[in-house]
Amino acid sequence: MIILLLLIPLSLMLLVMAIAAFVWAVKRGQFDDLDTPALDILVDDDAD
């Protein structure tokens, strides 16, 4: 039972860190353009 006193706050801290990382990524524009990176691999960039 004592382990729950350690694991519950630890899991809550990890949850807060994950939410903060997600909010940081959204504010920095990481999810603005989801289509272009998938299409970039199809472009032939060989410069002869």
C-alpha positions as CSV (number, residue, x, y, z in Angstrom):
1,M,0.0,0.0,0.0
2,I,2.9,2.4,0.7
3,I,3.9,2.1,-3.0
4,L,0.7,3.8,-4.0
5,L,1.7,6.9,-2.1
6,L,4.7,7.1,-4.4
7,L,3.2,6.0,-7.7
8,I,0.1,8.2,-7.7
9,P,2.0,11.5,-7.3
10,L,4.6,10.2,-9.8
11,S,2.0,9.4,-12.4
12,L,0.3,12.8,-11.9
13,M,3.7,14.6,-12.4
14,L,4.3,12.6,-15.6
15,L,0.8,13.5,-16.8
16,V,1.4,17.2,-16.2
17,M,4.7,17.0,-18.0
18,A,3.1,15.3,-21.0
19,I,0.3,17.9,-21.2
20,A,3.0,20.7,-20.9
21,A,5.0,19.1,-23.8
22,F,1.9,18.9,-25.9
23,V,0.9,22.5,-25.3
24,W,4.5,23.6,-26.0
25,A,4.4,21.7,-29.3
26,V,1.1,23.2,-30.3
27,K,2.2,26.8,-29.5
28,R,5.4,26.3,-31.5
29,G,3.5,25.2,-34.6
30,Q,4.5,21.5,-34.7
31,F,1.1,20.4,-35.9
32,D,0.3,23.2,-38.4
33,D,1.2,21.4,-41.7
34,L,0.5,17.7,-41.6
35,D,0.3,17.1,-45.4
36,T,3.6,18.5,-46.7
37,P,6.1,16.2,-44.8
38,A,4.2,13.1,-46.1
39,L,4.4,14.4,-49.7
40,D,8.1,15.5,-49.5
41,I,9.3,11.9,-49.8
42,L,7.7,11.6,-53.2
43,V,9.6,14.6,-54.7
44,D,12.7,13.7,-56.7
45,D,15.5,16.1,-55.6
46,D,18.3,14.8,-57.9
47,A,20.1,17.8,-59.3
48,D,22.1,16.7,-62.4
